[in-house]
Amino acid sequence: MVKPLIVLLTTPDAPIHEDAVNMLKKIGQVKYAWTKGWRVDEEVLANVKDANAILVRIGRVNKDVMDQCPDLKIIAVHGVGVDRVDVEEATRRGIIVTNVPGGNAEAVAELTVCLIIMLLRKLHLILDRMKYGKWFEARKYIPGMEINNKVVGIIGLGNIGSRVARYLKTMNAKVIAYDPYVPNSVAKELNIKLVDDLKELLQEADIITIHVPLTKETYHMIDEEKLRIMKPTAIIVNTSRGAVIDSKALLKALREGWISGAALDVTDPEPLPEDHPLYKMPNVIITPHIGGITVEAWRRMSIVAAEEIIRVLSGKPPLHPVNPKVLETSSTR
């Protein structure tokens, strides 16, 4: 009996954890399809050919990829966001798409708090001077600011946003949140205020942090109009997806002083061109999409994604389907 072909789609600097790879090798043929980023090229298409399962960490699984895999059963996303997969096309073809909800929530929440503190205390500027021994130059960037008693606005109160809320509450922040899909009971449990209008949050908050998936609804959710609403002393942190913020509008807001600063673990495009002006701005911190990458989260997400593939290829339903409609259709056949 021929073993199923399982393709791991990612980049060399972001492999799938070896424990998960070993699990998959017990039930199928496993090979890597290396990609050069978030695009599909001829090399990717050649390497995914005839896959029965794809585990995607970095890269895209679109119609062209699916065309190469006529017997594809499952696309398992190594993470939460499924914007790297054409879910609508997969559903049309009867292909299960899964993700790992909450798999990197602790990691992203911790980085979010770290970026807030760095930006408020101007640590990126201080550390840049200190590595050259420029003690007195570094001290030009004091005093910084505290989280204590600041109004923090959280956009998206899911696994990550709720963790950020808990962390910041312990630091005596006044936390408000906007999430039209979350009941008020969640906010009550967290002892925070849930607002009905995003504009209200933007007007009130000293610190704004974004934790939403990238969808048609959230694309450029933070545009020029929204940035103009914010306090000139406010900072914004994005560890979700780059395209949630309009990059051109953000650059204009920072240059003209509509807001005080920004910390971005994600950008649009990703990565930004090397000569992009955001890199040079003293009130901006940019990290290379590392929010969910810790030793613990990496292993956890790899294993859960691998387990989903094993379940589906053995005829069992997945635990975290993104398109459960496929399961309903298959059960009625």
Secondary structure as GFF3:
##gff-version 3
##sequence-region A 1 333
A	DSSP	beta_strand	5	10	.	.	.	ID=ss1
A	DSSP	alpha_helix	18	25	.	.	.	ID=ss2
A	DSSP	beta_strand	29	34	.	.	.	ID=ss3
A	DSSP	alpha_helix	42	48	.	.	.	ID=ss4
A	DSSP	beta_strand	53	56	.	.	.	ID=ss5
A	DSSP	alpha_helix	63	67	.	.	.	ID=ss6
A	DSSP	beta_strand	74	77	.	.	.	ID=ss7
A	DSSP	alpha_helix	87	92	.	.	.	ID=ss8
A	DSSP	beta_strand	96	98	.	.	.	ID=ss9
A	DSSP	alpha_helix	105	121	.	.	.	ID=ss10
A	DSSP	alpha_helix	123	130	.	.	.	ID=ss11
A	DSSP	alpha_helix	135	138	.	.	.	ID=ss12
A	DSSP	three_ten_helix	139	141	.	.	.	ID=ss13
A	DSSP	beta_strand	151	155	.	.	.	ID=ss14
A	DSSP	alpha_helix	159	170	.	.	.	ID=ss15
A	DSSP	beta_strand	174	178	.	.	.	ID=ss16
A	DSSP	alpha_helix	184	190	.	.	.	ID=ss17
A	DSSP	beta_strand	193	194	.	.	.	ID=ss18
A	DSSP	alpha_helix	198	204	.	.	.	ID=ss19
A	DSSP	beta_strand	207	210	.	.	.	ID=ss20
A	DSSP	alpha_helix	224	229	.	.	.	ID=ss21
A	DSSP	beta_strand	235	238	.	.	.	ID=ss22
A	DSSP	three_ten_helix	242	244	.	.	.	ID=ss23
A	DSSP	alpha_helix	247	256	.	.	.	ID=ss24
A	DSSP	beta_strand	261	264	.	.	.	ID=ss25
A	DSSP	three_ten_helix	277	280	.	.	.	ID=ss26
A	DSSP	beta_strand	284	286	.	.	.	ID=ss27
A	DSSP	alpha_helix	295	313	.	.	.	ID=ss28
A	DSSP	alpha_helix	325	331	.	.	.	ID=ss29
###
